[in-house]
Amino acid sequence: MSDRYLETLRNLSGQPVTRETGPTFASGPLEVNVIFTDPLATGAALKCAQSFARELGVGIHLQAAVVVPFQLPLEEPPVPVAFLQETLRELVAQLETDTFDPAVHLYLCRDRVRALSQVLRPNSLVVLGGRKHWWPTAESKLARALRSQGHRVILVDSKARSGSEQPVFAR
């Protein structure tokens, strides 16, 4: 794994990340990976992932790959790292973490898909939040790219108004 993509990797709680013991597969213990897209969509994805984590008895990993334009040094993203950390901390605080401790990973990168492909285990379960449209969105393009690498991707509609259940859509 390239050090460029792991330049900024932080556990927001300040404690070392521990892997939960749960179902294991050839690639290691099962985990639900939520990819940060925007606060509203990621909140919907986290709610969906929380139900998976409860049912399967596994942990949630919130993966935030922040793209830094080539005009800026990799260590200086357009949005301050402290602000990103606080946003991620607030999202995780909304979860009911009675049965698991979510892990939060923040990566500064140049290419989001490449960075995520390097940090996700093979055949990972990935949950993405987004808005359902008839045209391709950034989230659906990211889902397609991750699926092409063999990951299992679930898209959750962040604008759905059907109570606590979040409709899942796929393209």
BELVEN-V143092 format. One record per residue. N is the residue number from 1. PHI is phi as a letter, one per 30 degrees, with the letter a starting at -180 (none if undefined). PSI is psi in whole degrees, 0 to 359 (999 if undefined). OMEGA is omega in radians with two decimals (none if undefined). Layout:
n=N phi=PHI psi=PSI omega=OMEGA
n=N phi=PHI psi=PSI omega=OMEGA
//
This chain:
n=1 phi=none psi=133 omega=-3.09
n=2 phi=d psi=139 omega=3.12
n=3 phi=d psi=336 omega=3.12
n=4 phi=e psi=323 omega=-3.06
n=5 phi=d psi=345 omega=3.12
n=6 phi=c psi=19 omega=-3.12
n=7 phi=e psi=313 omega=3.14
n=8 phi=b psi=102 omega=3.08
n=9 phi=b psi=117 omega=-3.04
n=10 phi=b psi=139 omega=2.96
n=11 phi=c psi=113 omega=-2.97
n=12 phi=d psi=338 omega=3.13
n=13 phi=d psi=350 omega=3.14
n=14 phi=i psi=4 omega=-3.14
n=15 phi=c psi=155 omega=3.12
n=16 phi=d psi=147 omega=3.14
n=17 phi=d psi=127 omega=3.08
n=18 phi=c psi=139 omega=3.12
n=19 phi=d psi=132 omega=3.11
n=20 phi=d psi=150 omega=3.03
n=21 phi=d psi=125 omega=-3.10
n=22 phi=a psi=203 omega=3.13
n=23 phi=e psi=138 omega=3.12
n=24 phi=b psi=151 omega=3.09
n=25 phi=b psi=183 omega=-3.10
n=26 phi=e psi=328 omega=-3.11
n=27 phi=d psi=359 omega=3.12
n=28 phi=k psi=190 omega=-3.12
n=29 phi=d psi=146 omega=3.13
n=30 phi=d psi=140 omega=3.09
n=31 phi=b psi=152 omega=3.08
n=32 phi=c psi=121 omega=-3.14
n=33 phi=c psi=123 omega=3.07
n=34 phi=c psi=126 omega=-3.14
n=35 phi=c psi=127 omega=3.13
n=36 phi=d psi=126 omega=3.05
n=37 phi=c psi=300 omega=2.99
n=38 phi=b psi=163 omega=-3.03
n=39 phi=e psi=316 omega=-3.11
n=40 phi=d psi=311 omega=-3.12
n=41 phi=d psi=321 omega=-3.14
n=42 phi=d psi=325 omega=3.06
n=43 phi=d psi=318 omega=3.09
n=44 phi=d psi=319 omega=3.12
n=45 phi=d psi=322 omega=3.12
n=46 phi=d psi=322 omega=3.09
n=47 phi=d psi=317 omega=3.10
n=48 phi=d psi=315 omega=-3.14
n=49 phi=d psi=328 omega=3.12
n=50 phi=d psi=320 omega=3.11
n=51 phi=d psi=323 omega=3.05
n=52 phi=d psi=315 omega=-3.09
n=53 phi=d psi=320 omega=3.11
n=54 phi=d psi=312 omega=-3.08
n=55 phi=d psi=322 omega=-3.08
n=56 phi=c psi=345 omega=-3.11
n=57 phi=i psi=41 omega=-3.11
n=58 phi=b psi=176 omega=-3.12
n=59 phi=c psi=162 omega=3.09
n=60 phi=c psi=135 omega=3.05
n=61 phi=c psi=116 omega=3.08
n=62 phi=c psi=115 omega=-3.08
n=63 phi=c psi=118 omega=3.11
n=64 phi=c psi=105 omega=3.09
n=65 phi=c psi=109 omega=-3.08
n=66 phi=c psi=122 omega=-3.11
n=67 phi=d psi=127 omega=3.09
n=68 phi=c psi=122 omega=3.14
n=69 phi=d psi=154 omega=-3.11
n=70 phi=d psi=339 omega=3.14
n=71 phi=d psi=339 omega=-3.11
n=72 phi=c psi=151 omega=3.00
n=73 phi=d psi=150 omega=-3.08
n=74 phi=d psi=331 omega=-3.11
n=75 phi=d psi=353 omega=-3.08
n=76 phi=b psi=81 omega=3.13
n=77 phi=d psi=163 omega=-3.14
n=78 phi=d psi=334 omega=3.07
n=79 phi=c psi=130 omega=-3.11
n=80 phi=e psi=141 omega=-3.12
n=81 phi=d psi=322 omega=3.13
n=82 phi=d psi=321 omega=3.10
n=83 phi=d psi=317 omega=3.11
n=84 phi=d psi=318 omega=3.12
n=85 phi=d psi=317 omega=-3.14
n=86 phi=d psi=320 omega=3.10
n=87 phi=d psi=315 omega=3.13
n=88 phi=d psi=321 omega=3.13
n=89 phi=d psi=317 omega=3.12
n=90 phi=d psi=321 omega=3.11
n=91 phi=d psi=316 omega=-3.13
n=92 phi=d psi=330 omega=-3.14
n=93 phi=d psi=339 omega=3.13
n=94 phi=d psi=346 omega=-3.12
n=95 phi=d psi=151 omega=3.00
n=96 phi=c psi=101 omega=-3.01
n=97 phi=c psi=45 omega=-3.12
n=98 phi=d psi=331 omega=-3.08
n=99 phi=c psi=352 omega=-3.12
n=100 phi=a psi=162 omega=3.09
n=101 phi=c psi=110 omega=-3.09
n=102 phi=d psi=145 omega=3.07
n=103 phi=c psi=139 omega=-3.13
n=104 phi=c psi=129 omega=-3.14
n=105 phi=b psi=129 omega=3.14
n=106 phi=c psi=122 omega=-3.13
n=107 phi=b psi=135 omega=2.98
n=108 phi=c psi=127 omega=-3.03
n=109 phi=b psi=172 omega=3.05
n=110 phi=c psi=329 omega=-3.10
n=111 phi=b psi=113 omega=-3.04
n=112 phi=d psi=313 omega=-3.10
n=113 phi=d psi=317 omega=3.14
n=114 phi=d psi=317 omega=3.14
n=115 phi=d psi=314 omega=-3.14
n=116 phi=d psi=323 omega=3.13
n=117 phi=d psi=334 omega=3.12
n=118 phi=d psi=334 omega=-3.09
n=119 phi=c psi=338 omega=3.13
n=120 phi=d psi=140 omega=3.05
n=121 phi=d psi=158 omega=3.09
n=122 phi=e psi=143 omega=3.11
n=123 phi=h psi=39 omega=-3.13
n=124 phi=d psi=153 omega=3.00
n=125 phi=d psi=119 omega=-3.05
n=126 phi=b psi=134 omega=3.08
n=127 phi=c psi=127 omega=-3.13
n=128 phi=b psi=138 omega=3.03
n=129 phi=c psi=147 omega=3.14
n=130 phi=a psi=185 omega=-3.14
n=131 phi=c psi=133 omega=-3.14
n=132 phi=d psi=125 omega=3.09
n=133 phi=b psi=164 omega=3.09
n=134 phi=d psi=342 omega=3.08
n=135 phi=c psi=157 omega=-3.14
n=136 phi=d psi=131 omega=3.09
n=137 phi=c psi=171 omega=3.11
n=138 phi=d psi=322 omega=-3.14
n=139 phi=d psi=318 omega=3.14
n=140 phi=d psi=327 omega=3.07
n=141 phi=d psi=319 omega=3.09
n=142 phi=d psi=318 omega=3.11
n=143 phi=d psi=317 omega=3.13
n=144 phi=d psi=317 omega=3.14
n=145 phi=d psi=319 omega=3.13
n=146 phi=d psi=323 omega=3.07
n=147 phi=d psi=322 omega=-3.14
n=148 phi=d psi=340 omega=3.09
n=149 phi=c psi=3 omega=3.05
n=150 phi=j psi=4 omega=3.13
n=151 phi=d psi=154 omega=3.07
n=152 phi=c psi=111 omega=-3.01
n=153 phi=c psi=133 omega=3.07
n=154 phi=c psi=125 omega=3.09
n=155 phi=c psi=131 omega=-3.13
n=156 phi=c psi=129 omega=3.13
n=157 phi=d psi=115 omega=-3.08
n=158 phi=d psi=345 omega=-3.10
n=159 phi=c psi=8 omega=-3.11
n=160 phi=d psi=146 omega=-3.09
n=161 phi=b psi=43 omega=-3.09
n=162 phi=c psi=49 omega=3.09
n=163 phi=i psi=219 omega=-3.07
n=164 phi=d psi=340 omega=3.13
n=165 phi=d psi=132 omega=3.10
n=166 phi=c psi=116 omega=3.11
n=167 phi=d psi=142 omega=-3.14
n=168 phi=c psi=136 omega=3.08
n=169 phi=b psi=157 omega=-3.14
n=170 phi=b psi=154 omega=3.08
n=171 phi=b psi=999 omega=none
//
